[in-house]
C-alpha cells in the first residue's frame, strides 16, 4: 500500500483517511463476546490511528443527529451489522470500555444470539454521544472494506443463444487445445452463470439488502432511463481478452462486450451505478474514480482449485476461504478463437446477486431484479 495515498473511508458523505494499520481481528458473529471478536495488539494500533481520524472529523462535524432526549441526557440507536460487534467490543470488552471512557457514554451491544444489528449509545451530552457514534462508524466502515463481498450487481448473459454458443466454444477449445498447459474442462464458467459484474457489495443485514435494491431502482430512474431514452440495451459478446501480460500464463480469459450501436452507453451506465453504490458506503472499495471493467468471464483458473480454509492474504477478511491458482496457456486459444462470436443479447434486467447461492436452473440466485426498457 502507498503510505502517501492511504485508503479512504467514506461515512455520511465525508471522507476519512485510514492509516496503514493492518486489521487482523475476525468479524465472524458468535454467541458470546469472546467468540464475536478476537483481539491482537494490532487492534489497539488500528484503534488509535482510526480514532485520531474520527476525532479530527468530530471537530469539524456539524451534521444534525436525531437523538432521543432522556432524563439523564441523550440516547442514539445506530445501525451496525452484528458481524462487526466483536471488533467494537475487543478482547474482554477492552475496546468498548475504552470507547465508553473516552466519550463518557454507555454503549449497549446486543449479544450474538439476539440477532439485532443495532448499537445503542447513551450519554449525558450530545457531543459525547456524537463522538462515540463517529468512532463506531469509522471502525465499522474500515471493517467493511476488509470483509469479503457478499453480493454484486450483475448483467446476466445467460440467454439460450449465448449459452449454446459458449458450449460450442468450450467443446472446440477442449478439442483443439487440450494439449495446452492447464487447459481442462474444470476452468470453464458454468453457462447459466455467464454475466457482467458492475460492482461488488458488502451487504450484511436485511436492511442493507433492501437499501441496495432501492439504490438499484433509483439508478434505473435517474441513470439508466435517461441514457437509454426508451431504447433497448442491445449488446454483442464477441472476441477474447485476458487479464495479465503473458498469454502463456493466464488466470482469467474473458469475452468482450460492446453496445450494438457503437456507443459507450453501457460503460457509462456501469460507471455511474458504481459511483452511486460507492457513495452509499455499501461497497468494499471506497474509490469512485475507477472505470468498471466490463467483461464476461469464460475461463478462470480459480474454478479448478480446491478451497483451502483459514488462510489469509493482504486485503482478505480473517477466515475467508483462499484458493491457489494454476495459470493456463491461452496462446493457442487466442490464436484460433480470438474473434469468436458468442451472440447478441437484449438486456432485460439488472440483478442483485447473492454470492455463493444458485437458483434452481443453475444460475446465480438474485435477491432482486430491476427490469430494463
C-alpha positions in Angstrom: 0.0 0.0 0.0 1.2 3.5 -0.8 1.6 5.3 2.5 1.2 8.6 0.8 -2.2 7.6 -0.6 -3.8 5.6 2.2 -7.3 4.0 1.9 -10.2 6.4 2.3 -13.2 5.5 4.4 -16.4 7.3 3.4 -19.0 7.9 6.1 -22.1 10.0 5.7 -20.6 11.6 2.6 -17.4 12.6 4.4 -14.1 11.0 3.6 -11.7 9.9 6.3 -8.1 8.8 5.8 -7.5 5.3 7.2 -3.8 5.0 8.2 -1.9 1.8 7.2 -2.5 -0.3 10.3 -3.3 -3.9 9.4 -6.6 -5.2 10.9 -6.5 -8.8 11.7 -9.4 -9.3 14.1 -12.1 -11.7 12.9 -15.5 -10.3 12.0 -17.5 -13.5 12.4 -20.5 -13.4 14.7 -20.7 -15.7 17.7 -22.8 -16.4 20.8 -20.5 -14.6 23.2 -18.4 -11.5 23.2 -15.2 -13.5 23.2 -16.4 -15.5 20.1 -17.6 -12.4 18.4 -14.2 -10.8 18.3 -10.7 -11.9 18.9 -8.0 -9.4 19.7 -4.4 -8.6 18.8 -2.1 -5.8 19.7 -2.6 -4.5 16.2 -6.2 -3.9 17.0 -5.1 -1.3 19.5 -2.8 0.2 16.9 -5.7 0.4 14.5 -8.0 1.9 17.1 -5.5 4.6 18.0 -5.0 5.7 14.3 -8.6 5.5 13.3 -9.8 7.3 16.4 -7.4 10.1 15.6 -9.1 10.5 12.3 -12.5 10.3 13.9 -11.6 13.0 16.5 -10.4 15.2 13.7 -13.6 14.8 11.9 -15.6 15.5 15.0 -14.0 18.9 15.4 -15.5 20.0 12.1 -18.7 18.0 12.1 -21.9 19.9 12.1 -24.3 17.2 10.9 -27.5 17.1 12.9 -28.3 13.7 14.6 -31.7 12.6 15.6 -31.1 11.8 19.2 -33.7 10.9 21.8 -33.7 13.3 24.8 -33.9 11.3 28.1 -34.0 12.1 31.8 -30.3 11.5 32.0 -29.1 13.0 28.8 -29.3 11.6 25.2 -29.8 8.3 23.5 -29.0 7.3 20.0 -29.6 4.0 18.2 -27.3 3.3 15.2 -27.3 0.6 12.6 -24.2 -1.6 12.8 -24.0 -5.2 11.4 -23.6 -7.7 14.2 -20.7 -9.1 12.3 -18.6 -6.1 13.5 -19.6 -6.3 17.1 -16.6 -8.3 18.1 -14.2 -5.7 16.7 -16.0 -2.9 18.7 -16.1 -5.0 21.9 -12.5 -6.1 21.8 -10.7 -8.7 24.0 -12.5 -8.9 27.3 -14.5 -5.9 26.3 -11.5 -3.6 26.5 -12.2 -1.7 23.2 -15.8 -1.0 24.3 -14.7 0.1 27.8 -12.1 2.4 26.3 -14.5 3.9 23.9 -17.1 4.5 26.7 -14.4 6.1 28.9 -13.1 8.4 26.3 -16.5 9.6 25.1 -18.2 9.4 28.6 -21.0 7.3 27.2 -22.6 3.9 27.8 -22.7 1.6 24.8 -25.1 -1.3 24.6 -24.2 -4.0 22.1 -26.6 -7.0 21.8 -25.3 -10.5 22.3 -24.8 -12.7 19.3 -27.9 -14.8 19.9 -30.2 -11.7 19.9 -29.7 -11.2 16.1 -30.0 -7.5 16.3 -28.0 -5.2 14.1 -28.1 -2.1 16.2 -26.0 -0.5 18.9 -27.4 1.9 21.5 -25.3 4.8 22.7 -26.4 6.8 25.9 -24.6 9.8 27.4 -25.1 13.0 29.3 -24.1 15.2 26.4 -24.9 15.3 22.7 -21.2 15.8 22.0 -20.2 12.6 23.8 -22.9 10.5 22.0 -22.0 12.0 18.7 -18.3 11.3 19.3 -19.0 7.6 20.1 -21.1 7.3 17.0 -18.4 8.7 14.8 -15.8 6.4 16.2 -18.0 3.3 15.8 -18.8 4.4 12.3 -15.1 4.6 11.4 -14.4 1.2 12.8 -17.3 -0.4 11.0 -16.5 1.3 7.7 -12.9 0.1 7.9 -14.0 -3.4 8.8 -16.4 -3.4 5.8 -13.5 -2.8 3.5 -11.8 -5.9 4.9 -14.9 -8.1 4.6 -15.3 -10.4 1.6 -18.1 -9.2 -0.7 -21.5 -10.8 -0.2 -23.4 -9.6 -3.3 -22.8 -8.0 -6.6 -24.8 -6.1 -9.2 -24.8 -8.1 -12.5 -25.9 -8.1 -16.1 -27.0 -11.7 -16.8 -25.7 -13.1 -20.1 -27.4 -16.5 -19.9 -29.7 -16.3 -22.9 -30.2 -19.6 -24.6 -28.3 -18.4 -27.7 -25.3 -17.2 -25.8 -25.2 -20.4 -23.7 -25.4 -22.6 -26.8 -22.5 -20.6 -28.4 -20.5 -20.8 -25.2 -20.9 -24.6 -25.1 -19.7 -24.8 -28.7 -16.7 -22.6 -27.8 -16.0 -24.9 -24.8 -16.1 -28.0 -26.9 -13.9 -26.5 -29.7 -11.3 -25.4 -27.2 -11.2 -28.8 -25.4 -10.8 -30.4 -28.8 -8.2 -28.2 -30.4 -6.3 -27.0 -27.3 -6.4 -29.9 -24.9 -2.6 -30.2 -25.1 -2.2 -26.6 -23.9 -0.8 -26.4 -20.4 -3.5 -26.0 -17.7 -6.5 -26.2 -20.1 -9.2 -28.6 -18.9 -12.9 -28.7 -18.6 -12.9 -27.5 -15.0 -11.8 -24.0 -15.7 -14.8 -23.1 -17.9 -17.6 -21.0 -16.5 -21.0 -22.6 -16.0 -23.1 -21.4 -18.9 -26.0 -20.4 -16.7 -23.7 -18.2 -14.7 -22.4 -16.0 -17.6 -22.7 -12.4 -16.5 -21.1 -9.0 -16.3 -20.2 -7.7 -12.9 -20.9 -3.9 -12.3 -20.0 -3.5 -8.7 -19.3 -5.8 -5.7 -21.1 -5.1 -2.4 -20.9 -6.0 1.3 -24.5 -6.4 2.5 -24.6 -7.9 6.0 -28.2 -7.2 7.1 -31.6 -7.4 5.5 -31.9 -3.7 5.8 -28.7 -3.3 3.7 -30.0 -5.6 1.1 -33.2 -3.6 1.0 -31.2 -0.4 0.7 -29.2 -1.8 -2.2 -32.4 -2.7 -4.1 -33.7 0.8 -3.5 -30.5 2.3 -4.9 -30.7 0.0 -7.9 -34.2 1.1 -8.6 -33.1 4.7 -8.2 -30.4 4.0 -10.8 -33.0 2.8 -13.2 -34.9 6.1 -12.9 -32.1 8.6 -12.7 -29.2 6.9 -14.7 -30.4 4.1 -17.0 -33.6 5.6 -18.4 -32.1 9.0 -19.2 -29.2 7.3 -21.0 -31.3 4.7 -23.0 -34.1 7.2 -23.6 -36.6 4.4 -24.1 -34.4 2.3 -26.4 -33.5 -1.3 -25.6 -30.0 -2.1 -24.3 -28.6 -4.3 -27.1 -25.1 -5.8 -26.7 -22.7 -8.1 -28.5 -20.5 -10.6 -26.8 -17.6 -11.3 -29.2 -13.8 -11.6 -29.0 -11.4 -12.7 -26.3 -9.1 -10.9 -23.9 -7.0 -11.9 -20.9 -6.1 -10.1 -17.6 -2.3 -10.3 -17.5 0.7 -9.6 -19.7 1.6 -13.1 -20.7 -0.8 -15.1 -22.8 1.1 -18.2 -21.9 0.2 -17.8 -18.2 -3.4 -16.7 -18.0 -5.7 -16.8 -15.0 -8.8 -15.3 -16.5 -9.9 -15.4 -20.1 -13.0 -13.3 -20.8 -15.3 -12.2 -23.6 -15.5 -8.6 -24.8 -18.8 -6.8 -24.6 -19.9 -3.8 -26.6 -23.1 -1.9 -27.5 -24.5 -2.8 -30.9 -25.0 0.9 -31.7 -21.3 1.5 -31.1 -21.8 4.0 -28.3 -20.4 3.8 -24.8 -23.8 3.8 -23.1 -23.3 0.5 -21.3 -19.9 1.7 -19.9 -21.5 5.0 -18.8 -24.3 3.1 -17.1 -21.9 0.8 -15.3 -19.6 3.6 -14.2 -22.4 5.7 -12.8 -24.1 2.7 -11.0 -20.7 2.0 -9.4 -20.4 5.6 -8.3 -23.8 5.6 -6.8 -23.1 2.5 -4.7 -19.7 3.8 -3.6 -21.5 6.9 -2.3 -23.9 4.6 -0.4 -21.0 3.1 1.7 -22.1 -0.4 0.9 -19.0 -1.3 -1.2 -15.7 -2.9 -0.3 -13.9 -0.3 -2.2 -14.5 3.4 -1.4 -12.8 4.7 -4.5 -15.1 6.2 -7.1 -12.5 7.1 -9.7 -12.2 3.7 -11.3 -13.9 2.7 -14.6 -15.8 -0.6 -14.5 -14.0 -3.3 -16.4 -16.8 -4.8 -18.5 -16.0 -8.4 -19.1 -17.7 -11.8 -19.2 -15.5 -14.4 -17.5 -15.3 -17.5 -19.8 -12.4 -19.4 -18.2 -10.9 -18.9 -14.8 -8.1 -20.9 -13.2 -9.7 -20.4 -9.8 -12.6 -22.7 -10.8 -10.2 -25.7 -10.8 -8.6 -25.1 -7.4 -10.0 -26.7 -4.2 -10.9 -24.4 -1.4 -8.4 -24.1 1.5 -10.0 -22.6 4.6 -8.5 -20.2 7.2 -5.6 -18.9 5.1 -5.1 -15.2 4.8 -3.6 -12.7 2.4 -3.5 -9.0 2.4 -6.9 -7.5 1.9 -8.8 -10.6 2.9 -11.0 -10.9 5.9 -9.9 -13.5 8.6 -11.3 -16.9 7.9 -12.0 -16.1 4.2 -11.5 -19.1 2.0 -8.4 -18.8 -0.2 -7.6 -20.8 -3.3 -4.3 -21.2 -5.0 -4.3 -20.7 -8.8 -2.6 -22.6 -11.6 -2.4 -20.5 -14.7 -3.2 -21.9 -18.1 -1.7 -21.3 -21.6 -4.2 -19.3 -23.6 -1.9 -18.5 -26.6 -3.4 -21.1 -29.0 -6.9 -20.3 -27.8 -6.4 -16.6 -28.6 -4.9 -17.5 -32.0 -7.7 -19.9 -33.0 -10.7 -18.3 -31.3 -9.7 -14.7 -30.7 -12.7 -13.4 -32.8 -15.2 -15.9 -31.6 -18.8 -14.5 -31.5 -21.0 -15.6 -28.6 -24.0 -13.8 -30.0 -26.1 -10.8 -29.2 -28.4 -10.0 -26.3 -31.1 -7.7 -25.3 -30.5 -6.9 -21.6 -33.9 -7.2 -19.9 -32.8 -6.7 -16.3 -30.1 -6.0 -13.8 -29.7 -8.4 -10.9 -28.6 -8.0 -7.3 -26.9 -11.3 -6.9 -26.2 -13.2 -3.6 -22.7 -14.6 -3.7 -22.4 -18.4 -3.3 -26.1 -19.1 -3.9 -27.7 -20.7 -7.0 -31.2 -20.7 -8.5 -32.8 -24.0 -9.5 -31.7 -23.6 -13.1 -28.0 -23.3 -12.0 -27.8 -19.5 -12.5 -26.9 -17.1 -9.7 -29.6 -16.5 -7.2 -30.9 -13.0 -7.3 -32.0 -11.1 -4.2 -33.8 -8.7 -6.5 -34.1 -7.6 -10.1 -34.7 -4.3 -11.9 -36.4 -4.6 -15.3 -35.0 -2.5 -18.2 -37.0 -1.0 -21.0 
